[in-house]
């Protein structure tokens, strides 16, 4: 059987646009002689729809789109993800479902069995799990249909298997000859290797080929990397879709061909492409045409600006330089060099006079030799935040904040200052990784000036300031942060890894104390196993 995989980029709630992409894929599959074409999980609604599922009009629009697509189906069948009502008087009101469209009608429906409820997933909030898994027959072949997590039954989360049932084995026992899986599996570093390991083990376990269609594109904090694949009955990949872009390919299950090696991609390249796609789709799907970035002459704003240029084009990026009395000439030179290298427009708005007006209004000593207080540092950051938001209001552009995960974790950032913005592009990127991305940006020639990469990081909010005045070196802070947040280690376990006890205690205290700041941060792109945002839900008021 010739099976096509249509790896498409959907938008939540864009029923017309999503249906048009599905219809195009159905026509292409028919032209290329496929007997069946797969589309991603919840392709009609977009993923994740979250609490839009509580709106009856949303569910009705999704059903109307499915009905129209079904009427347009002909010789080539299609598997399409959608939301279906639970007609029973018990359980959740909805199912996460896949429909087989064939011959002008909905010929078969399979609901999702395993509903993830960890990290960014909360499907049990709205969906009822399937009570059975059945197979369907198409052109003389018996096919089993599953949805995303249904083939993750052997996955362990925090050392535990989450599920007692195995849908792949249920389909095999029901007589399936091929297992199909439609998915919306978001990207994190190393995710594709994990998918291939799990799905290959399932294919070997049931002795059946597996066809996997994954979503691609950015939706809010999540990026979906595509990389759909087909596995033979021995679990060997015979075809893999392109990463971070739409793709379409056809595989014959009767002659699947020789195994292929999954495409290898350096980690920095993978992360860069995820950030580029996530920003481009966030802006496009939210209706922003231009981006504005505060250029400090530092590493974070440089990397953000370079990614923005790749995502939306340099002609749509504005860099605003806002020197204060403490901004060094080197920072200004480096910021100007960055703008020239990237080819972006800049606007310089010195903040010295506004800063002095704030100090006078608040009664701070105007003695230039007096120490600069934390409040005065934050005043500068908030002035800059106000200027950037004023540009946003004037131009309708998106302010991209430039704070990284290291700073956000320990609160080395100012509410309504450098945290101001509509999108926090690198908020899941630790500082040490920011430097790696900067070096990656320069592979084909200098885009980020060497001086920016080489200089010690500084907020430049008081004379001769360095980040290490307040924080441990980032090559110490970042692994401690990772162990505490992503690996969920205790302080004692982290110290056992060879870190200084006092340093660990200090960083953990800072992380815990700054939950209130993170709660007020703009959304950013998730690239690690545990990002700040929708997948990390900690109380602000607590005793720890």
C-alpha positions as CSV (number, residue, x, y, z in Angstrom):
1,X,0.0,0.0,0.0
2,X,1.3,3.4,-0.9
3,X,1.0,5.7,2.1
4,X,1.7,9.4,1.9
5,X,2.7,11.6,4.9
6,X,1.7,15.2,4.8
7,X,3.7,17.1,7.4
8,X,1.9,20.4,7.6
9,X,2.1,23.6,9.7
10,X,-1.3,24.4,11.2
11,X,-2.6,27.4,13.1
12,X,-4.9,27.0,16.2
13,X,-8.4,28.1,15.3
14,X,-7.7,28.7,11.6
15,X,-10.3,26.1,10.3
16,X,-10.3,27.5,6.8
17,X,-6.6,27.7,6.5
18,X,-5.9,24.3,8.1
19,X,-8.6,22.7,5.9
20,X,-7.1,24.2,2.8
21,X,-3.8,22.7,3.6
22,X,-5.4,19.3,4.2
23,X,-7.3,19.5,0.9
24,X,-4.2,20.4,-1.0
25,X,-2.4,17.4,0.6
26,X,-5.3,15.1,-0.3
27,X,-5.1,16.2,-4.0
28,X,-1.4,15.8,-4.1
29,X,-1.6,12.3,-2.6
30,X,-4.1,11.4,-5.3
31,X,-1.9,12.8,-8.0
32,X,1.1,10.8,-6.7
33,X,-0.9,7.6,-6.6
34,X,-1.1,7.2,-2.9
35,X,-3.9,5.1,-1.5
36,X,-3.8,6.8,1.9
37,X,-2.5,10.1,3.2
38,X,-1.8,11.0,6.9
39,X,-2.1,14.4,8.4
40,X,-1.0,15.5,12.0
41,X,-2.9,15.2,15.2
42,X,-5.7,17.8,15.6
43,X,-4.8,19.1,12.1
44,X,-8.2,20.7,11.8
45,X,-8.2,22.7,15.0
46,X,-4.4,23.2,15.3
47,X,-2.5,22.1,18.4
48,X,-2.7,22.8,21.2
49,X,-6.2,24.3,21.3
50,X,-6.2,24.4,25.1
51,X,-9.3,26.0,26.6
52,X,-10.7,26.9,23.2
53,X,-12.1,23.4,23.5
54,X,-14.6,24.8,26.1
55,X,-16.3,26.9,23.4
56,X,-19.1,25.1,21.6
57,X,-18.7,27.2,18.5
58,X,-15.1,26.0,18.3
59,X,-16.1,22.4,18.3
60,X,-18.9,23.0,15.8
61,X,-16.5,24.8,13.4
62,X,-14.1,21.9,13.6
63,X,-16.9,19.4,12.8
64,X,-18.1,21.4,9.8
65,X,-14.5,21.6,8.4
66,X,-14.2,17.8,8.8
67,X,-17.5,17.2,7.0
68,X,-16.5,19.4,4.1
69,X,-13.2,17.6,3.8
70,X,-14.9,14.2,3.9
71,X,-17.2,15.2,1.0
72,X,-14.2,16.1,-1.0
73,X,-12.5,12.7,-0.4
74,X,-12.5,10.3,-3.3
75,X,-10.2,7.4,-4.3
76,X,-7.4,8.3,-2.0
77,X,-8.3,8.0,1.7
78,X,-7.1,10.5,4.3
79,X,-6.5,10.3,8.1
80,X,-7.2,13.7,9.7
81,X,-7.0,14.7,13.4
82,X,-10.0,16.5,14.8
83,X,-12.1,16.9,18.0
84,X,-15.2,14.8,18.4
85,X,-18.0,15.0,21.0
86,X,-18.4,12.3,23.6
87,X,-22.1,11.3,23.0
88,X,-22.1,9.4,26.4
89,X,-23.5,11.1,29.5
90,X,-20.4,10.1,31.4
91,X,-16.8,11.2,31.2
92,X,-15.2,14.2,29.5
93,X,-17.2,15.9,26.9
94,X,-14.7,15.4,24.0
95,X,-12.4,13.0,22.3
96,X,-9.1,13.7,20.6
97,X,-9.8,11.8,17.5
98,X,-8.6,10.7,14.0
99,X,-11.0,10.3,11.1
100,X,-10.6,8.2,8.0
101,X,-12.1,10.1,5.1
102,X,-12.8,8.0,2.1
103,X,-15.4,8.0,-0.7
104,X,-17.1,11.2,0.3
105,X,-17.7,10.3,3.9
106,X,-16.2,9.7,7.3
107,X,-15.6,6.0,7.1
108,X,-13.9,5.4,10.5
109,X,-13.0,7.2,13.7
110,X,-10.5,6.2,16.3
111,X,-10.1,8.1,19.6
112,X,-6.9,8.6,21.5
113,X,-6.3,6.3,24.3
114,X,-3.2,7.6,26.2
115,X,-3.8,11.2,27.2
116,X,-0.5,12.9,28.4
117,X,-0.8,14.9,31.6
118,X,2.8,16.0,32.3
119,X,5.0,19.0,31.4
120,X,3.2,21.0,28.8
121,X,0.4,18.4,28.2
122,X,-3.0,18.6,29.9
123,X,-5.2,16.5,27.6
124,X,-7.1,14.9,30.5
125,X,-8.5,18.3,31.2
126,X,-10.8,18.1,28.1
127,X,-10.6,14.7,26.6
128,X,-12.0,11.3,27.4
129,X,-9.7,8.3,26.6
130,X,-10.8,5.7,24.1
131,X,-12.3,2.6,25.4
132,X,-11.2,0.4,22.5
133,X,-8.9,0.2,19.6
134,X,-10.3,-1.2,16.3
135,X,-8.7,-1.8,12.9
136,X,-10.2,-0.7,9.6
137,X,-9.8,-2.2,6.1
138,X,-8.7,-0.3,3.1
139,X,-8.0,-1.8,-0.3
140,X,-7.7,-5.2,1.3
141,X,-5.2,-4.2,4.0
142,X,-6.1,-4.1,7.7
143,X,-4.8,-0.9,9.3
144,X,-4.5,0.2,12.9
145,X,-4.8,3.9,13.8
146,X,-3.2,5.6,16.8
147,X,-2.6,9.1,18.0
148,X,0.7,10.4,19.3
149,X,1.0,9.3,22.9
150,X,-0.6,6.0,22.0
151,X,2.8,4.7,20.9
152,X,4.6,6.2,23.9
153,X,3.3,3.5,26.3
154,X,6.8,2.3,27.1
155,X,8.1,5.7,27.8
156,X,9.2,6.4,31.4
157,X,8.7,9.8,32.9
158,X,10.7,10.6,36.0
159,X,11.6,6.9,36.3
160,X,8.0,5.6,36.0
161,X,6.0,4.0,33.3
162,X,2.8,6.1,33.0
163,X,0.5,3.6,31.2
164,X,-0.7,0.1,31.9
165,X,-2.0,-0.5,28.4
166,X,-0.2,-0.7,25.0
167,X,-2.4,0.4,22.1
168,X,0.1,-0.9,19.5
169,X,-0.3,-4.4,20.9
170,X,-4.0,-4.0,21.0
171,X,-4.0,-3.1,17.3
172,X,-1.8,-6.0,16.5
173,X,-4.1,-8.4,18.4
174,X,-7.0,-6.9,16.5
175,X,-5.4,-8.0,13.2
176,X,-3.6,-4.8,12.1
177,X,-1.0,-5.3,9.4
178,X,0.3,-1.7,9.5
179,X,0.3,0.8,12.4
180,X,-0.4,4.4,11.7
181,X,0.3,7.3,14.1
182,X,-0.7,10.9,13.7
183,X,1.1,13.2,16.1
184,X,1.7,16.7,17.5
185,X,4.9,16.0,19.3
186,X,6.7,19.3,20.3
187,X,10.4,19.7,19.9
188,X,13.0,19.6,22.7
189,X,16.7,18.9,22.4
190,X,17.2,15.2,21.6
191,X,13.5,14.5,21.1
192,X,13.9,12.9,17.7
193,X,16.3,10.3,18.9
194,X,13.9,9.4,21.7
195,X,11.0,9.1,19.3
196,X,12.9,6.8,17.0
197,X,14.0,4.6,19.9
198,X,10.5,4.3,21.3
199,X,8.7,3.8,18.0
200,X,11.3,1.4,16.7
201,X,10.9,-0.7,19.8
202,X,7.1,-0.7,19.3
203,X,7.5,-1.8,15.6
204,X,9.8,-4.6,16.6
205,X,7.6,-5.6,19.5
206,X,4.5,-6.0,17.3
207,X,6.3,-7.0,14.2
208,X,4.6,-4.4,12.0
209,X,5.6,-1.4,10.0
210,X,4.8,2.0,11.5
211,X,4.0,5.2,9.7
212,X,4.4,8.4,11.8
213,X,3.1,11.9,10.7
214,X,4.2,14.7,13.0
215,X,3.1,18.4,13.1
216,X,5.5,21.1,12.1
217,X,5.5,24.8,13.1
218,X,5.4,27.1,16.1
219,X,2.3,27.7,18.2
220,X,3.0,30.0,21.2
221,X,5.7,28.4,23.4
222,X,5.9,25.2,21.5
223,X,7.7,24.4,18.3
224,X,6.9,21.2,16.4
225,X,9.8,19.9,14.4
226,X,8.1,17.6,11.9
227,X,10.6,14.8,11.1
228,X,7.9,12.3,10.3
229,X,9.1,8.8,9.5
230,X,8.3,5.4,8.2
231,X,9.7,2.3,10.0
232,X,9.7,-1.2,8.6
233,X,8.6,-4.2,10.7
234,X,12.1,-4.5,12.2
235,X,11.9,-1.0,13.5
236,X,14.4,0.4,10.9
237,X,13.7,3.8,9.5
238,X,13.3,3.8,5.7
239,X,12.3,7.5,5.3
240,X,12.4,10.6,7.4
241,X,10.7,14.0,6.8
242,X,12.6,17.3,6.8
243,X,13.1,19.0,10.1
244,X,11.4,22.3,10.9
245,X,9.6,22.7,7.6
246,X,6.6,21.3,5.8
247,X,7.2,18.1,3.9
248,X,5.3,15.4,1.9
249,X,6.5,12.0,0.9
250,X,5.1,8.6,-0.2
251,X,6.3,5.2,1.0
252,X,5.1,1.8,-0.3
253,X,4.5,-0.5,2.7
254,X,5.0,-3.5,0.4
255,X,8.5,-2.5,-0.7
256,X,9.7,-0.1,1.9
257,X,13.3,-0.1,0.7
258,X,16.6,-0.1,2.4
259,X,17.0,1.3,5.9
260,X,18.3,4.9,6.1
261,X,20.3,6.6,8.8
262,X,18.4,9.4,10.5
263,X,19.6,12.8,9.5
264,X,22.2,14.1,11.9
265,X,22.2,17.8,12.9
266,X,24.5,19.6,15.3
267,X,22.7,20.6,18.5
268,X,23.3,24.3,18.0
269,X,21.9,24.1,14.4
270,X,18.8,22.3,15.6
271,X,18.2,24.8,18.4
272,X,18.8,27.8,16.0
273,X,16.2,26.4,13.5
274,X,13.7,25.8,16.3
275,X,14.1,29.4,17.5
276,X,13.9,30.8,14.0
277,X,10.7,28.8,13.2
278,X,9.1,29.6,16.6
279,X,9.7,33.3,16.2
280,X,8.6,33.4,12.6
281,X,5.4,31.5,13.3
282,X,4.6,33.5,16.4
283,X,4.8,36.7,14.5
284,X,2.9,35.5,11.5
285,X,0.2,33.8,13.4
286,X,-0.3,36.8,15.7
287,X,-0.2,39.3,12.9
288,X,3.1,41.1,13.7
289,X,5.1,42.3,10.7
290,X,8.1,44.0,12.4
291,X,10.2,43.3,15.5
292,X,12.0,45.8,17.8
293,X,15.0,44.8,19.9
294,X,16.9,46.8,22.5
295,X,20.6,46.5,21.4
296,X,22.9,46.8,24.4
297,X,26.1,45.7,22.7
298,X,25.9,42.5,24.7
299,X,25.7,38.9,23.7
300,X,22.0,38.2,24.4
301,X,20.6,41.1,22.3
302,X,23.1,40.2,19.5
303,X,21.9,36.6,19.3
304,X,18.3,37.6,19.4
305,X,18.8,40.1,16.6
306,X,20.6,37.5,14.4
307,X,17.8,35.0,14.9
308,X,15.2,37.6,14.2
309,X,16.9,38.5,10.9
310,X,16.8,34.8,9.9
311,X,13.2,34.5,11.0
312,X,11.6,37.5,9.4
313,X,14.2,39.3,7.3
314,X,16.6,42.1,8.3
315,X,14.4,44.8,6.7
316,X,11.8,44.1,9.3
317,X,14.0,44.3,12.4
318,X,14.7,47.6,14.3
319,X,17.5,47.8,16.9
320,X,17.1,50.5,19.5
321,X,20.3,51.6,21.3
322,X,19.6,53.4,24.6
323,X,22.9,54.4,26.2
324,X,22.9,55.5,29.8
325,X,25.7,57.3,31.7
326,X,27.2,53.9,32.5
327,X,27.2,52.5,28.9
328,X,30.7,52.1,27.7
329,X,32.0,53.3,24.3
330,X,32.9,49.7,23.5
331,X,29.3,48.6,23.9
332,X,28.2,51.3,21.5
333,X,30.8,50.4,19.0
334,X,30.0,46.7,19.2
335,X,26.2,47.4,18.9
336,X,26.8,49.6,15.8
337,X,29.0,46.9,14.3
338,X,26.4,44.3,14.9
339,X,23.8,46.4,13.2
340,X,26.0,46.9,10.2
341,X,26.9,43.2,10.0
342,X,23.2,42.2,10.2
343,X,22.0,45.0,7.9
344,X,19.3,46.2,10.3
345,X,18.1,49.7,11.0
346,X,18.9,51.3,14.3
347,X,17.6,54.2,16.4
348,X,19.6,55.7,19.2
349,X,17.8,57.1,22.2
350,X,20.1,58.2,25.0
351,X,18.4,57.9,28.4
352,X,20.7,60.0,30.5
353,X,18.3,63.0,30.9
354,X,15.3,60.9,31.6
355,X,17.3,58.9,34.2
356,X,18.4,62.1,36.0
357,X,14.8,63.4,36.0
358,X,13.7,60.1,37.7
359,X,16.5,60.5,40.3
360,X,15.5,64.1,41.0
361,X,11.8,63.1,41.3
362,X,12.7,60.3,43.7
363,X,15.1,62.3,45.8
364,X,18.3,60.3,45.0
365,X,21.6,62.0,45.6
366,X,22.9,63.6,42.5
367,X,26.5,63.3,43.6
368,X,28.2,61.5,40.7
369,X,30.5,59.8,43.2
370,X,27.8,58.2,45.2
371,X,27.2,54.4,44.9
372,X,24.4,53.5,42.5
373,X,21.6,51.7,44.3
374,X,19.7,48.7,43.0
375,X,16.7,51.0,42.6
376,X,18.7,53.3,40.4
377,X,19.8,50.3,38.3
378,X,16.2,49.2,37.8
379,X,15.1,52.7,36.9
380,X,17.4,52.5,33.8
381,X,16.1,49.2,32.8
382,X,12.5,50.4,33.1
383,X,13.2,53.6,31.1
384,X,14.5,51.3,28.3
385,X,11.4,49.1,28.6
386,X,9.1,52.1,28.3
387,X,10.9,53.3,25.2
388,X,10.7,49.9,23.5
389,X,7.1,49.6,24.3
390,X,6.5,53.1,23.0
391,X,8.1,52.0,19.7
392,X,5.8,49.0,19.7
393,X,2.7,51.1,20.2
394,X,3.8,53.5,17.5
395,X,4.7,51.0,14.8
396,X,2.7,47.9,15.8
397,X,5.9,46.0,16.1
398,X,6.7,43.1,18.5
399,X,9.2,43.8,21.3
400,X,11.4,40.8,21.6
401,X,12.9,40.7,25.1
402,X,16.5,39.5,25.3
403,X,16.7,37.8,28.7
404,X,18.1,34.2,28.8
405,X,17.2,31.3,31.0
406,X,20.1,31.8,33.4
407,X,19.0,35.3,34.3
408,X,15.4,34.5,34.4
409,X,16.0,31.6,36.8
410,X,17.8,33.6,39.4
411,X,15.9,36.9,38.9
412,X,18.8,38.8,37.4
413,X,16.3,40.8,35.4
414,X,14.0,43.8,36.0
415,X,10.2,43.5,36.0
416,X,8.8,46.1,33.5
417,X,12.4,46.8,32.4
418,X,14.5,44.3,30.4
419,X,11.6,41.8,30.9
420,X,9.2,44.0,29.0
421,X,8.1,42.7,25.7
422,X,5.7,40.5,23.8
423,X,8.0,37.5,23.3
424,X,10.9,36.2,25.2
425,X,12.8,34.4,22.5
426,X,15.7,33.0,24.4
427,X,14.1,32.5,27.8
428,X,14.8,28.8,27.7
429,X,18.4,29.2,26.5
430,X,21.1,29.2,29.3
431,X,23.8,31.8,29.1
432,X,26.5,29.3,28.1
433,X,24.3,28.1,25.2
434,X,23.8,31.7,24.1
435,X,27.5,31.9,23.5
436,X,27.5,28.7,21.6
437,X,24.7,30.0,19.4
438,X,26.7,33.2,18.8
439,X,29.6,31.2,17.6
440,X,27.2,29.2,15.4
441,X,25.9,32.4,13.9
442,X,29.4,33.3,12.7
443,X,30.2,30.1,10.9
444,X,29.8,31.6,7.5
445,X,31.4,34.9,8.4
446,X,31.2,37.4,11.2
447,X,27.6,38.4,12.0
448,X,28.1,38.9,15.7
449,X,31.3,41.0,16.3
450,X,34.1,39.1,18.1
451,X,34.2,41.8,20.7
452,X,30.7,41.0,21.8
453,X,31.5,37.3,22.2
454,X,34.9,37.9,24.0
455,X,33.9,40.6,26.5
456,X,32.8,39.6,30.0
457,X,29.0,40.0,30.4
458,X,27.7,43.2,32.1
459,X,24.4,44.9,32.6
460,X,26.2,48.2,32.6
461,X,23.9,49.8,35.1
462,X,26.6,51.2,37.3
463,X,30.3,51.9,36.9
464,X,32.6,48.9,36.1
465,X,29.7,46.4,36.7
466,X,30.1,42.7,35.8
467,X,27.5,39.9,36.1
468,X,30.0,38.0,38.4
469,X,29.5,40.8,40.9
470,X,26.2,39.3,41.7
471,X,26.2,35.8,40.2
472,X,28.6,32.9,40.0
473,X,30.3,32.4,36.7
474,X,27.8,31.0,34.2
475,X,29.7,27.8,33.6
476,X,29.0,27.1,37.3
477,X,25.4,28.6,37.5
478,X,24.1,26.9,34.4
479,X,24.8,23.2,35.4
480,X,23.4,23.9,38.9
481,X,20.3,25.4,37.4
482,X,19.9,22.5,35.0
483,X,20.2,19.9,37.7
484,X,17.7,21.8,39.9
485,X,15.1,22.7,37.3
486,X,15.4,20.1,34.5
487,X,16.8,17.1,36.5
488,X,14.8,17.9,39.6
489,X,17.7,17.2,41.9
490,X,17.8,18.2,45.5
491,X,20.5,20.5,46.8
492,X,22.2,17.6,48.4
493,X,22.3,15.7,45.1
494,X,23.7,18.7,43.3
495,X,26.4,19.2,45.9
496,X,27.2,15.5,45.4
497,X,28.1,16.3,41.8
498,X,31.0,18.3,43.1
499,X,29.6,21.8,43.5
500,X,30.3,24.1,46.4
501,X,27.6,23.8,49.1
502,X,27.2,27.6,49.6
503,X,27.0,28.3,45.9
504,X,24.3,25.6,45.4
505,X,22.3,26.9,48.4
506,X,22.5,30.5,47.1
507,X,21.4,29.6,43.6
508,X,18.5,27.4,44.7
509,X,17.3,30.2,47.0
510,X,17.4,32.7,44.2
511,X,15.5,30.4,41.8
512,X,12.8,29.7,44.4
513,X,12.5,33.4,45.4
514,X,11.9,34.7,41.8
515,X,8.9,32.7,40.8
516,X,6.9,35.9,40.9
517,X,9.0,37.5,38.3
518,X,8.8,34.5,35.9
519,X,5.0,34.4,36.3
520,X,5.0,37.9,34.7
521,X,7.4,37.2,31.9
522,X,6.4,37.1,28.2
523,X,6.1,33.7,26.6
524,X,9.2,32.1,25.1
525,X,10.2,29.1,23.1
526,X,10.6,25.8,24.9
527,X,13.7,23.9,23.8
528,X,14.7,22.0,27.0
529,X,12.9,19.2,28.9
530,X,11.7,21.7,31.5
531,X,11.2,25.4,30.5
532,X,9.7,28.2,32.4
533,X,6.1,28.6,31.2
534,X,3.1,26.4,30.6
535,X,4.9,23.2,31.6
536,X,6.2,24.4,35.0
537,X,3.6,25.3,37.5
538,X,4.9,26.4,40.9
539,X,3.1,28.4,43.5
540,X,4.5,31.9,44.2
541,X,3.4,32.1,47.9
542,X,4.9,29.1,49.6
543,X,7.4,28.0,52.3
544,X,10.2,25.8,51.0
